[in-house]
Amino acid sequence: MHSIKFHSMNEQETISELTKNLSTLIPNMTLENVTLEVPIDKKSCVDIIIKVKTGRIKKCLFIDVKSSGEPRIVQSSIYQLKKLIGNDKGKYPVFASPYISKRSRDILASENIGYIDLIGDVYLKFDSVLIDRISNIERETERRLSRGIFASKATRIIRTLLNAPQTSWKITELANISKMSPSGVYFVINQLEDKGYVSREMDKSIKVIDPKRLLKDWASIWTVEKSKSTGFFSFAKNPEEIISNVVNVAEELNMKYALTGMAGASMVSPFVRYNNVWVYLLGDIDAFVKKLDLKPTKVGANIRIFEPYDDGIFMDFRNIRGVNVVSDIQLYVDLFSYPARGREQAEKLIDRDTIGEDAS
């Protein structure tokens, strides 16, 4: 069952696969009867009705099957299921799809609706019955499906949205700011909408629904190692001297740079002490290293140079007391998985209300 290419299955294929694996997906229940495509009235039908029994408890599971389990699809299904069930306590509404995202699972549970997907995620709660199971491959599945919207140039759009979360955007505006094609922006926005990160206004403009959730979800799968990095040892006396040297040499060589990590956070909202300097750098790296007399090292590095995988890294960088620092958004995602209290420092940025709020 786990080898299914669930991301490309239609509803009929999902129904077929679901019914074949019911005994595995909902064990410890007696399946007394399974009926497909049951008409309710002239306008509606239920994809699957299952009569189940566990102990003395009997229930009819009314299952609405969709080819996608993203929040936008789930929201419309919730309305349909509640309409079908009404106040009949003998019926229990269930949403099913090949894969149901974490956000969708949370929404369904909060609405007292069960769910089943083909990788083994199951939630059923009625009477004294509770089945709440997340499959052991769920985390990797979630990460894999999220990579499309959190990859390469797509993150330029996310940075733009998060930088002004109260703004309603047109596709062309996002394309101009993000330096992407309108078709590329349209593709990413559709994915963001499916996952419930953005909504469409009446005039078709785009707006972020929950900027802090979007930011944290991005940070949770982000790694600074997307950019090529090299650790070096500097003979400078302390991190502050390293930063001063970085600024002077980068300006002398006309190189684009911006601090990140703990060093960058120290310029914005100092919270913990740091011993190494992280810097994004574009230009002649060899000349920069030679000028600063840096020695490559795998252990004990006190400066790490990142060659940005995409120029979007520098979006909205600022100069603080003469030093270029990446945006708070970039700082947050870089710090989120940083060892030695990096996440604490990242959360301090949110506490400052600099993320998830418009600058105004």
GULUMLUM-131902 format. One record per residue (C-alpha): residue number from 1; residue in three letters; chain; x, y, z. Coordinates in steps of 0.1 Angstrom, whole numbers, always signed. Layout:
N
> i; aa; ch; u; v; w
> NUM; ALA; A; X; Y; Z
...
This chain:
360
> i; aa; ch; u; v; w
> 1; MET; A; +0; +0; +0
> 2; HIS; A; +28; +24; +8
> 3; SER; A; +43; +21; -27
> 4; ILE; A; +12; +38; -42
> 5; LYS; A; +18; +70; -62
> 6; PHE; A; -9; +87; -43
> 7; HIS; A; -2; +122; -56
> 8; SER; A; -14; +112; -90
> 9; MET; A; -45; +91; -81
> 10; ASN; A; -80; +102; -91
> 11; GLU; A; -111; +97; -69
> 12; GLN; A; -121; +64; -85
> 13; GLU; A; -86; +50; -80
> 14; THR; A; -86; +62; -44
> 15; ILE; A; -120; +46; -37
> 16; SER; A; -108; +13; -51
> 17; GLU; A; -75; +13; -32
> 18; LEU; A; -93; +24; +0
> 19; THR; A; -119; -3; -1
> 20; LYS; A; -92; -30; -7
> 21; ASN; A; -72; -19; +23
> 22; LEU; A; -100; -11; +48
> 23; SER; A; -92; -40; +71
> 24; THR; A; -56; -27; +74
> 25; LEU; A; -65; +10; +77
> 26; ILE; A; -92; +5; +104
> 27; PRO; A; -83; -27; +123
> 28; ASN; A; -101; -39; +155
> 29; MET; A; -134; -30; +139
> 30; THR; A; -159; -54; +123
> 31; LEU; A; -169; -41; +89
> 32; GLU; A; -204; -54; +85
> 33; ASN; A; -212; -38; +52
> 34; VAL; A; -194; -16; +26
> 35; THR; A; -214; +2; -1
> 36; LEU; A; -201; +25; -28
> 37; GLU; A; -216; +56; -44
> 38; VAL; A; -248; +56; -24
> 39; PRO; A; -274; +82; -36
> 40; ILE; A; -288; +104; -9
> 41; ASP; A; -311; +125; -30
> 42; LYS; A; -313; +137; -66
> 43; LYS; A; -283; +160; -62
> 44; SER; A; -259; +142; -39
> 45; CYS; A; -244; +108; -31
> 46; VAL; A; -219; +94; -6
> 47; ASP; A; -187; +78; -21
> 48; ILE; A; -185; +51; +6
> 49; ILE; A; -208; +40; +34
> 50; ILE; A; -193; +15; +59
> 51; LYS; A; -213; -1; +87
> 52; VAL; A; -189; -8; +115
> 53; LYS; A; -191; -25; +148
> 54; THR; A; -168; -25; +178
> 55; GLY; A; -180; -41; +210
> 56; ARG; A; -216; -29; +214
> 57; ILE; A; -211; +2; +194
> 58; LYS; A; -224; +4; +158
> 59; LYS; A; -219; +33; +134
> 60; CYS; A; -223; +42; +98
> 61; LEU; A; -192; +59; +84
> 62; PHE; A; -202; +83; +56
> 63; ILE; A; -169; +88; +36
> 64; ASP; A; -163; +116; +12
> 65; VAL; A; -134; +107; -11
> 66; LYS; A; -112; +133; -29
> 67; SER; A; -81; +130; -50
> 68; SER; A; -64; +157; -28
> 69; GLY; A; -62; +162; +9
> 70; GLU; A; -51; +198; +10
> 71; PRO; A; -70; +224; +31
> 72; ARG; A; -89; +241; +3
> 73; ILE; A; -104; +207; -7
> 74; VAL; A; -110; +197; +28
> 75; GLN; A; -129; +229; +37
> 76; SER; A; -155; +223; +9
> 77; SER; A; -158; +186; +19
> 78; ILE; A; -166; +195; +55
> 79; TYR; A; -196; +215; +44
> 80; GLN; A; -209; +186; +23
> 81; LEU; A; -203; +160; +50
> 82; LYS; A; -221; +180; +77
> 83; LYS; A; -250; +186; +53
> 84; LEU; A; -253; +148; +47
> 85; ILE; A; -250; +138; +83
> 86; GLY; A; -273; +164; +98
> 87; ASN; A; -282; +155; +134
> 88; ASP; A; -282; +117; +129
> 89; LYS; A; -261; +103; +157
> 90; GLY; A; -260; +69; +139
> 91; LYS; A; -238; +84; +112
> 92; TYR; A; -202; +96; +114
> 93; PRO; A; -186; +118; +88
> 94; VAL; A; -152; +109; +74
> 95; PHE; A; -129; +125; +48
> 96; ALA; A; -106; +103; +27
> 97; SER; A; -79; +109; +1
> 98; PRO; A; -46; +94; -10
> 99; TYR; A; -28; +117; +14
> 100; ILE; A; -40; +143; +40
> 101; SER; A; -17; +171; +50
> 102; LYS; A; -11; +179; +86
> 103; ARG; A; -29; +212; +84
> 104; SER; A; -59; +194; +69
> 105; ARG; A; -59; +167; +96
> 106; ASP; A; -59; +195; +122
> 107; ILE; A; -89; +212; +105
> 108; LEU; A; -109; +179; +102
> 109; ALA; A; -103; +169; +139
> 110; SER; A; -113; +204; +151
> 111; GLU; A; -146; +200; +131
> 112; ASN; A; -153; +166; +147
> 113; ILE; A; -148; +148; +113
> 114; GLY; A; -128; +117; +109
> 115; TYR; A; -102; +110; +82
> 116; ILE; A; -84; +82; +65
> 117; ASP; A; -57; +83; +39
> 118; LEU; A; -38; +56; +20
> 119; ILE; A; -5; +59; +38
> 120; GLY; A; -21; +49; +71
> 121; ASP; A; -32; +82; +88
> 122; VAL; A; -65; +75; +105
> 123; TYR; A; -86; +95; +129
> 124; LEU; A; -120; +82; +141
> 125; LYS; A; -137; +96; +172
> 126; PHE; A; -173; +88; +181
> 127; ASP; A; -191; +75; +212
> 128; SER; A; -163; +58; +233
> 129; VAL; A; -142; +50; +202
> 130; LEU; A; -110; +67; +194
> 131; ILE; A; -85; +57; +167
> 132; ASP; A; -58; +83; +162
> 133; ARG; A; -29; +70; +142
> 134; ILE; A; -2; +88; +121
> 135; SER; A; +18; +65; +98
> 136; ASN; A; +56; +62; +103
> 137; ILE; A; +62; +76; +68
> 138; GLU; A; +40; +107; +73
> 139; ARG; A; +68; +131; +81
> 140; GLU; A; +88; +123; +50
> 141; THR; A; +57; +125; +29
> 142; GLU; A; +48; +159; +43
> 143; ARG; A; +84; +172; +36
> 144; ARG; A; +84; +158; +1
> 145; LEU; A; +51; +174; -9
> 146; SER; A; +62; +207; +6
> 147; ARG; A; +95; +210; -13
> 148; GLY; A; +78; +224; -44
> 149; ILE; A; +66; +255; -27
> 150; PHE; A; +97; +259; -5
> 151; ALA; A; +123; +253; -32
> 152; SER; A; +146; +276; -51
> 153; LYS; A; +129; +306; -66
> 154; ALA; A; +96; +298; -51
> 155; THR; A; +108; +311; -18
> 156; ARG; A; +111; +346; -33
> 157; ILE; A; +73; +347; -35
> 158; ILE; A; +70; +335; +1
> 159; ARG; A; +95; +362; +13
> 160; THR; A; +74; +388; -5
> 161; LEU; A; +42; +376; +10
> 162; LEU; A; +56; +374; +45
> 163; ASN; A; +73; +408; +43
> 164; ALA; A; +38; +425; +39
> 165; PRO; A; +13; +400; +51
> 166; GLN; A; -16; +425; +52
> 167; THR; A; -11; +433; +15
> 168; SER; A; -34; +419; -12
> 169; TRP; A; -12; +410; -42
> 170; LYS; A; -18; +406; -79
> 171; ILE; A; +1; +379; -98
> 172; THR; A; +19; +405; -119
> 173; GLU; A; +30; +425; -88
> 174; LEU; A; +44; +393; -72
> 175; ALA; A; +62; +384; -105
> 176; ASN; A; +78; +419; -107
> 177; ILE; A; +90; +419; -71
> 178; SER; A; +101; +383; -71
> 179; LYS; A; +117; +386; -106
> 180; MET; A; +99; +356; -118
> 181; SER; A; +75; +348; -147
> 182; PRO; A; +38; +353; -141
> 183; SER; A; +32; +316; -150
> 184; GLY; A; +58; +305; -124
> 185; VAL; A; +41; +327; -97
> 186; TYR; A; +7; +314; -107
> 187; PHE; A; +19; +278; -102
> 188; VAL; A; +34; +285; -67
> 189; ILE; A; +3; +305; -56
> 190; ASN; A; -20; +276; -66
> 191; GLN; A; +0; +253; -44
> 192; LEU; A; +0; +277; -15
> 193; GLU; A; -37; +281; -19
> 194; ASP; A; -43; +243; -19
> 195; LYS; A; -23; +240; +13
> 196; GLY; A; -43; +268; +29
> 197; TYR; A; -15; +294; +32
> 198; VAL; A; -31; +320; +10
> 199; SER; A; -66; +330; -1
> 200; ARG; A; -81; +347; -31
> 201; GLU; A; -100; +379; -25
> 202; MET; A; -132; +389; -44
> 203; ASP; A; -110; +407; -70
> 204; LYS; A; -88; +376; -74
> 205; SER; A; -59; +392; -55
> 206; ILE; A; -38; +370; -32
> 207; LYS; A; -34; +374; +6
> 208; VAL; A; -16; +354; +33
> 209; ILE; A; -40; +337; +57
> 210; ASP; A; -16; +328; +86
> 211; PRO; A; +19; +342; +80
> 212; LYS; A; +34; +328; +111
> 213; ARG; A; +23; +293; +102
> 214; LEU; A; +36; +297; +67
> 215; LEU; A; +70; +309; +81
> 216; LYS; A; +73; +281; +106
> 217; ASP; A; +64; +254; +81
> 218; TRP; A; +90; +268; +57
> 219; ALA; A; +116; +269; +85
> 220; SER; A; +109; +234; +95
> 221; ILE; A; +121; +220; +62
> 222; TRP; A; +147; +247; +54
> 223; THR; A; +184; +241; +56
> 224; VAL; A; +211; +267; +51
> 225; GLU; A; +230; +240; +34
> 226; LYS; A; +209; +246; +3
> 227; SER; A; +237; +271; -3
> 228; LYS; A; +272; +259; -7
> 229; SER; A; +291; +265; +25
> 230; THR; A; +327; +263; +37
> 231; GLY; A; +340; +267; +72
> 232; PHE; A; +372; +287; +79
> 233; PHE; A; +393; +297; +108
> 234; SER; A; +401; +334; +112
> 235; PHE; A; +429; +347; +134
> 236; ALA; A; +408; +377; +145
> 237; LYS; A; +404; +381; +182
> 238; ASN; A; +367; +378; +185
> 239; PRO; A; +335; +376; +164
> 240; GLU; A; +331; +414; +163
> 241; GLU; A; +365; +417; +147
> 242; ILE; A; +356; +391; +122
> 243; ILE; A; +325; +410; +113
> 244; SER; A; +345; +442; +109
> 245; ASN; A; +370; +425; +86
> 246; VAL; A; +342; +409; +65
> 247; VAL; A; +325; +443; +60
> 248; ASN; A; +358; +460; +50
> 249; VAL; A; +370; +434; +26
> 250; ALA; A; +336; +428; +10
> 251; GLU; A; +333; +465; +3
> 252; GLU; A; +369; +467; -9
> 253; LEU; A; +362; +438; -34
> 254; ASN; A; +328; +452; -43
> 255; MET; A; +311; +419; -32
> 256; LYS; A; +275; +415; -22
> 257; TYR; A; +272; +401; +14
> 258; ALA; A; +248; +399; +44
> 259; LEU; A; +252; +383; +78
> 260; THR; A; +229; +356; +90
> 261; GLY; A; +227; +331; +119
> 262; MET; A; +236; +342; +154
> 263; ALA; A; +260; +369; +141
> 264; GLY; A; +231; +384; +121
> 265; ALA; A; +207; +381; +149
> 266; SER; A; +231; +399; +173
> 267; MET; A; +228; +430; +151
> 268; VAL; A; +190; +428; +153
> 269; SER; A; +179; +413; +186
> 270; PRO; A; +208; +399; +207
> 271; PHE; A; +197; +371; +229
> 272; VAL; A; +226; +346; +233
> 273; ARG; A; +263; +348; +229
> 274; TYR; A; +278; +334; +197
> 275; ASN; A; +313; +323; +186
> 276; ASN; A; +311; +320; +148
> 277; VAL; A; +301; +343; +120
> 278; TRP; A; +278; +332; +92
> 279; VAL; A; +278; +353; +60
> 280; TYR; A; +262; +350; +26
> 281; LEU; A; +287; +362; +0
> 282; LEU; A; +286; +367; -38
> 283; GLY; A; +317; +374; -59
> 284; ASP; A; +353; +363; -59
> 285; ILE; A; +353; +340; -28
> 286; ASP; A; +390; +330; -33
> 287; ALA; A; +401; +367; -33
> 288; PHE; A; +380; +373; -2
> 289; VAL; A; +395; +343; +16
> 290; LYS; A; +430; +353; +7
> 291; LYS; A; +425; +389; +17
> 292; LEU; A; +412; +379; +52
> 293; ASP; A; +439; +351; +55
> 294; LEU; A; +412; +325; +63
> 295; LYS; A; +422; +289; +67
> 296; PRO; A; +397; +262; +55
> 297; THR; A; +388; +238; +84
> 298; LYS; A; +362; +211; +91
> 299; VAL; A; +365; +215; +129
> 300; GLY; A; +366; +247; +149
> 301; ALA; A; +355; +271; +122
> 302; ASN; A; +347; +306; +135
> 303; ILE; A; +335; +319; +101
> 304; ARG; A; +313; +301; +76
> 305; ILE; A; +308; +315; +41
> 306; PHE; A; +276; +306; +22
> 307; GLU; A; +274; +310; -16
> 308; PRO; A; +236; +317; -20
> 309; TYR; A; +217; +291; -40
> 310; ASP; A; +194; +319; -52
> 311; ASP; A; +197; +357; -52
> 312; GLY; A; +164; +358; -33
> 313; ILE; A; +185; +352; -1
> 314; PHE; A; +193; +390; -3
> 315; MET; A; +157; +402; -6
> 316; ASP; A; +150; +430; +19
> 317; PHE; A; +184; +428; +35
> 318; ARG; A; +193; +459; +56
> 319; ASN; A; +223; +478; +68
> 320; ILE; A; +225; +480; +106
> 321; ARG; A; +252; +501; +121
> 322; GLY; A; +272; +498; +89
> 323; VAL; A; +268; +460; +85
> 324; ASN; A; +245; +442; +60
> 325; VAL; A; +221; +417; +76
> 326; VAL; A; +196; +395; +59
> 327; SER; A; +159; +401; +65
> 328; ASP; A; +142; +390; +97
> 329; ILE; A; +124; +364; +76
> 330; GLN; A; +157; +349; +62
> 331; LEU; A; +172; +351; +97
> 332; TYR; A; +143; +332; +112
> 333; VAL; A; +145; +302; +87
> 334; ASP; A; +183; +301; +90
> 335; LEU; A; +182; +301; +128
> 336; PHE; A; +153; +277; +132
> 337; SER; A; +174; +245; +129
> 338; TYR; A; +207; +262; +141
> 339; PRO; A; +223; +242; +170
> 340; ALA; A; +229; +257; +204
> 341; ARG; A; +197; +277; +211
> 342; GLY; A; +191; +288; +175
> 343; ARG; A; +154; +282; +176
> 344; GLU; A; +152; +303; +208
> 345; GLN; A; +168; +332; +190
> 346; ALA; A; +145; +327; +160
> 347; GLU; A; +115; +329; +183
> 348; LYS; A; +128; +361; +197
> 349; LEU; A; +125; +376; +163
> 350; ILE; A; +88; +368; +163
> 351; ASP; A; +84; +381; +198
> 352; ARG; A; +97; +415; +185
> 353; ASP; A; +66; +415; +161
> 354; THR; A; +89; +421; +131
> 355; ILE; A; +76; +390; +114
> 356; GLY; A; +40; +385; +104
> 357; GLU; A; +32; +422; +107
> 358; ASP; A; +35; +449; +81
> 359; ALA; A; +62; +474; +86
> 360; SER; A; +36; +501; +89
